[in-house]
Amino acid sequence: MSPKIKSSRKIARYSLIIMGLGYIATTPFQGSLPLDLLHGGFEAGLVGGLADWFAVTALFRHPLGLPIPHTALLPNNRKRMTNALVSMLKNDWLSKESIQDKVKHIPFTEKLIPILVKEIQSDTFRKVLIKLIKQLICYIDIEKITPFVAKKIEATLSNIEMSKLLHLVSSQLLNEQFDRKALDHVLKKAEDWLRKKQTSHQLGTVSMDVLSKIELDGMLQFAVKSIQSLLNEEKLGNIIQNLLLSVVNNLQNEEEPNREALILYIRKEIQGIDHNRELLEGVEKWKKQLLTKWEPEATIMGSLQQIQQDALDFVEDKNFMDTYLTPLIYHILDNIKENSTQIDNWIQKQITVLIENNHTQIGNLVQENLDKLDNETLIDMMENGVGKDLQWIRVNGAVCGFIIGIILTGIQALLKLV
């Protein structure tokens, strides 16, 4: 019990004692007007104080423990009073309409953004946010998502149209002038081979062997035999070597017409690879064989684990918060400010729906809490809540009775004089 309530109870008790002592003290000395007035005042004050004490006590318990009718009003009418309290709280003080009307006028984003801006600058907020992000990264189960990722990669590769891929390849090759580069590479390799010492001997040997196997009629056969008798393998090889080198050198010349014709042929072949049916069928077959034999889980798991570790290292970097996260948060807050009306409307709508669906829980909660209290606890709570004012009712009853008693005694004295 609070000191103020104890003090007010003492004052109420003292007021009754004073009125009682005054009444007793003035009773033997009646006969003079001043003492009669005091006696009448103390008498009325005693009656008024006792009456108010009875009324106040009767609210909570039976006065003097006597089962007087219409006393102990709170315990005897507890159910009706708590029902009335719950009804008043639910339907009047905290009605759905009043709560929803208040919610509609709350600028949630306007109140929330300054709090967030202030918290962003605090070390505690930063540490908690970084810790939360790291926990989210660690919560990712690499083993569980690896089959899913592998399946998606395989599905993506299976759905690739090889004709489009080959078209992209051919376009890239032409953009990089692969036709010219390929011809120059082949010519350079051919030149290097032709300039080797053993190449002449190889060419001569092969050529003489070919000539010996040629079967012709008449003069042509005689001419071939004459050449074989005039030339040996070394001479024939040198002739063919020089001839081929001359052809290669001519094709290396940028202004050579045959070179441009050869490049044009290569370019057409490159342009047509996406329409080459045999090539497309071979590539498709190769793709299917590759996907059938491919076991990507181990590689994907290793890559995902590395990505996860890189993400953790990235978040732990001391510059991560200021360089990346803080600007992102401010950007989000700016977007919230720009769309504050829509966001507030959405929040208000959600709260309105929540109140609509759960408003009865307010009354139920109050009812449950009241039902948990026994009569003594409930009475004590109410007395502690309004006890000071109730005790002053007793004091006021005694004081008012005292004044009224003096007035009535004075009126009686005047009437006797008349």
Residue pairs with C-beta under 8 A, 6 or more apart in sequence:
1 384
1 387
2 384
4 388
5 383
5 384
5 387
5 388
5 391
8 387
8 388
8 391
8 392
8 395
9 387
9 391
11 391
11 392
11 395
12 49
12 53
12 391
12 392
12 394
12 395
12 398
15 45
15 49
15 394
15 395
15 398
15 399
16 46
16 49
16 50
16 53
16 394
16 398
18 398
19 42
19 45
19 46
19 49
19 398
19 401
19 402
20 42
20 46
22 38
22 41
22 42
22 45
22 46
23 39
23 42
23 43
23 45
23 46
25 42
26 35
26 38
26 39
26 42
27 39
29 35
29 39
30 36
30 39
33 413
36 409
36 413
37 406
37 409
37 410
37 413
38 406
39 409
40 405
40 406
40 408
40 409
40 410
40 412
41 401
41 402
41 403
41 405
41 406
41 409
42 402
42 405
43 405
44 401
44 402
44 404
44 405
44 406
44 408
45 398
45 399
45 400
45 401
45 402
45 405
46 398
46 401
47 401
48 397
48 398
48 400
48 401
48 402
48 404
49 394
49 395
49 397
49 398
49 401
51 397
51 401
52 393
52 394
52 396
52 397
52 398
53 63
53 394
53 397
54 63
55 393
56 390
56 391
56 393
56 394
57 63
57 71
58 68
58 70
58 71
58 72
58 73
59 73
59 74
59 390
60 72
60 73
60 74
60 75
60 379
60 382
60 383
61 71
61 72
61 75
61 379
62 68
62 71
62 72
63 71
74 81
74 375
74 378
74 379
74 382
75 375
75 379
78 375
78 378
82 367
82 370
82 371
85 366
85 370
86 363
86 366
86 367
86 370
87 363
89 362
89 363
89 366
90 359
90 360
90 362
90 363
90 366
94 362
96 355
96 356
96 359
99 355
99 359
100 351
100 352
100 355
100 356
103 348
103 351
103 352
103 355
104 348
104 352
106 344
106 348
107 340
107 344
108 343
108 344
108 347
108 348
109 336
109 337
109 340
109 343
109 344
110 340
113 333
113 336
113 337
116 329
116 333
117 333
119 125
120 126
120 326
120 329
120 330
126 321
129 321
129 325
130 315
130 316
130 320
130 321
130 325
133 315
133 325
134 312
134 315
134 316
137 308
137 311
137 312
137 315
138 308
138 312
140 308
142 301
142 304
142 305
142 308
143 301
145 304
146 297
146 300
146 301
146 304
147 297
149 300
149 304
150 296
150 297
150 300
153 296
153 300
154 291
154 294
154 296
157 287
157 291
158 287
158 291
160 287
162 280
162 283
162 284
162 287
163 274
163 275
163 280
164 274
166 273
166 274
166 279
166 280
166 283
167 274
169 273
170 270
170 271
170 273
170 274
173 179
173 270
174 267
174 270
174 271
178 270
179 263
179 266
179 267
179 270
180 263
182 266
183 251
183 259
183 262
183 263
183 266
184 252
187 248
187 251
187 252
190 244
190 248
191 245
191 248
191 249
191 252
193 199
194 241
194 244
194 245
194 248
195 245
199 237
199 241
200 234
200 237
200 238
200 241
201 233
201 234
201 237
202 237
203 236
203 237
203 240
203 241
203 244
204 232
204 233
204 234
204 235
204 236
204 237
204 238
204 240
205 233
205 237
207 233
207 236
207 237
207 240
208 228
208 232
208 233
208 236
211 224
211 227
211 228
212 228
214 224
215 221
216 224
231 239
250 256
250 258
250 259
251 258
251 259
251 262
252 259
253 259
273 279
274 280
314 320
336 343
370 378
373 381
383 390
